[in-house]
Amino acid sequence: MNKFLMGAMLALPAIALTVENAAAQLPMGDAIAAAVAADPWLTGSELRQQALASEAVAAESLPDPKLSLMAGNFPVDTFDINQEAMTQLAVGVTQMFPRGDSRALNRRQKEELSEQEPLLRADRQARVAANVARLWLDVYRAQESIALIETNRSLFGYLVDAARSGYSSALGRARQQDLVRAQLELTRLEDRLSELRQRQEAAQRQLSEWVGALAGQPVSTALPAVRTAVPLERLAAGQDGDQQAWELLQGHPALEAIDQRIEAMGTGVELARQKYKPEWGLSAQYGYRDEDMNGRDRADLFTLGVTVDLPVFTDKRQDREVDAALARAEALKTDRLLMARQMVAEFQAAVVQLQRLEERNSLYVDELLPQMAEQADAALSAYNNDDGDFAEAVRARIAELDARLAALALQVQRHQAIVQINYLLAGSGRADHTPGGEEQ
């Protein structure tokens, strides 16, 4: 095999292989939809909301009345119902009335807690979509990197054969170091393939937690077109980035769910204050008396009573319960502030990362990749014209492969940054993008 043939092999384009059976591919949108549809947490949240709604109705109901049956004042010597005038059989009913507006407040608190469940589900759906999208992108990066290297592995396999043939031929000008170099690069490609397959399998195993057996399918060979829920130009504009990010994130369902809990805690404070008010009870009792020993009728008896407790010692109970309710409400406000600050920091970091990734991606597409291809072609041309050596041509081709892999990594990182931004903008009010940020 002559040097011209070896040079022609070096000139083969290093492109990613495509999967012919597109029907077996798993698009990002399908993976997200499958994960959300199969998420048992969402079902549990719906059941919790139903439970709280039922508890709200029960909380406003009066306590069950108490029925009492009593045989009173029986003489212990004879246990004769006719012997003594006070002996009677009595039946009574007692009904308690909770303090102040505690019934209505209990119902309102349960309803407020149930109203946070749709917000928690919205946050869960956005979080699941972001997690699945990130895992899908990890699988995609490994899959397409493997395809890219597979093409060059076959190229370097041919190079080994060509170098071996040229080295053994009397007319060939290939040197032993050319053969060693080609074999070394082929071995390195094998190692990189092994590492990438490990990454792909690990990402697929993680993805299977959400989509089950679908994770075993190859993902789509083309990245989906994604965009930020709010245009990047708007995110990058303005001097007061903190205030802008703060305003954009206030509608996030995770923060709104905490707002709903804070509202329920406020109702809990009002509920604690109801304990300063007395609890009332109404009782009625009917007593039956039999005839006396002489056969004369005796009047039956009816008793009506009211009970009320007296919350007069409030410093050790009611005051402390109100203080505890207030402290819990303020602590929850602190938790919300901390979550909002963390989300703002994550959002700003993701926006800056996306801006830099956009710049680097443009640099790779517009300048670096064409320059690397030009360098590889120049090294090949020099080798074909006996003005360069085999090692330099191989190094140039390896450098071009590395650049293509780096460009692929940049594209995946860009998509992952957009996924993170779109999760944080889940409450931005836009309805024209899916949870993962994929355009329709």
Stockholm file with secondary structure:
# STOCKHOLM 1.0

chainA/1-440         MNKFLMGAMLALPAIALTVENAAAQLPMGDAIAAAVAADPWLTGSELRQQALASEAVAAESLPDPKLSLMAGNFPVDTFDINQEAMTQLAVGVTQMFPRGDSRALNRRQKEELSEQEPLLRADRQARVAANVARLWLDVYRAQESIALIETNRSLFGYLVDAARSGYSSALGRARQQDLVRAQLELTRLEDRLSELRQRQEAAQRQLSEWVGALAGQPVSTALPAVRTAVPLERLAAGQDGDQQAWELLQGHPALEAIDQRIEAMGTGVELARQKYKPEWGLSAQYGYRDEDMNGRDRADLFTLGVTVDLPVFTDKRQDREVDAALARAEALKTDRLLMARQMVAEFQAAVVQLQRLEERNSLYVDELLPQMAEQADAALSAYNNDDGDFAEAVRARIAELDARLAALALQVQRHQAIVQINYLLAGSGRADHTPGGEEQ
#=GR chainA/1-440 SS CCHHHHHHHHTSCCCCCCCSCGGGCBCHHHHHHHHHHTCHHHHHHHHHHHHHHHHHHHHTSCCCCEEEEEEECCCTTTCCTTTCTTCEEEEEEEEEECSTTHHHHHHHHHHHHHTHHHHHHHHHHHHHHHHHHHHHHHHHHHHHHHHHHHHHHHHHHHHHHHHHHHHHSSSCCCCHHHHHHHHHHHHHHHHHHHHHHHHHHHHHHHHHHHHGGGGGSCBCSSCCCBCCSSCHHHHHCSSCHHHHHHHHHTTCHHHHHHHHHHHHHHHHHHHHHGGGSCCEEEEEEEEECCCCTTSCCCCCEEEEEEEECCCCCCTTTHHHHHHHHHHHHHHHHHHHHHHHHHHHHHHHHHHHHHHHHHHHHHHIIIIIHHHHHHHHHHHHHHHHTTSSCHHHHHHHHHHHHHHHHHHHHHHHHHHHHHHHHHHHTTTSCCCSSCTTCBCC
#=GC SS_cons         CCHHHHHHHHTSCCCCCCCSCGGGCBCHHHHHHHHHHTCHHHHHHHHHHHHHHHHHHHHTSCCCCEEEEEEECCCTTTCCTTTCTTCEEEEEEEEEECSTTHHHHHHHHHHHHHTHHHHHHHHHHHHHHHHHHHHHHHHHHHHHHHHHHHHHHHHHHHHHHHHHHHHHSSSCCCCHHHHHHHHHHHHHHHHHHHHHHHHHHHHHHHHHHHHGGGGGSCBCSSCCCBCCSSCHHHHHCSSCHHHHHHHHHTTCHHHHHHHHHHHHHHHHHHHHHGGGSCCEEEEEEEEECCCCTTSCCCCCEEEEEEEECCCCCCTTTHHHHHHHHHHHHHHHHHHHHHHHHHHHHHHHHHHHHHHHHHHHHHHIIIIIHHHHHHHHHHHHHHHHTTSSCHHHHHHHHHHHHHHHHHHHHHHHHHHHHHHHHHHHTTTSCCCSSCTTCBCC
//
